[in-house]
C-alpha cells in the first residue's frame, strides 16, 4: 500500500493546496495531509483551526487523513510508514528551496522519496501569504480558497 505525506503549514489552506490533495489522493492508496506545528512561524490560524479546516475540506476522500506534527518531516514520514513526501510547486522559486530540502531528507533517510507535483496553472499565483494579505485589506478571496475557508477567514477578520 503506497502511503504519502503532503506537509505544509496550510495557514490557510488554498485552492492550490486542495488541487494537490485531490490529485495526490488519486495516485496514492493513503495520503496524510500533515499540518506542521512550527513555533518559529507566527500562524494566523491556530493548529486546531487549520486541522479543522482541512478535515472539513477533505471529508469526502476515503483515503485522506489530516494530522498535525512537529519535528523533522522525514522522521514523521518514517513513523507513519510513508515512503513518499509530496511537495507542491508553483514556480521555479519554490523548486530551489524544495529541492534542497529533498536532498537533506534523502540524506537523512534514503528510503523516503520526495515527489514534486506542479500545481494547476490557474492556482500558480496563490499562496497562503497572499490570501492573508488580500483578505486583511478587504479584497475578494473567494476564488483563492475553498468556500469553507472563505467563511472562516471572513469571520476571523470581521470586527467584533
Secondary structure, DSSP 8 states (H G I E B T S, - for coil): --EEEEEE--TT--HHHHHHHHHHHHH-SEEEEEEE--TTS--SS-HHHHHHHHHHHHTT-TTEEEEEE-S-HHHHHHHTT--EEEEEE-SHHHHHHHHHHHHHHHHH-TTSEEEEEE--GGGTT--HHHHHHHHHTT---TTTS-HHHHHHHHHHHS--
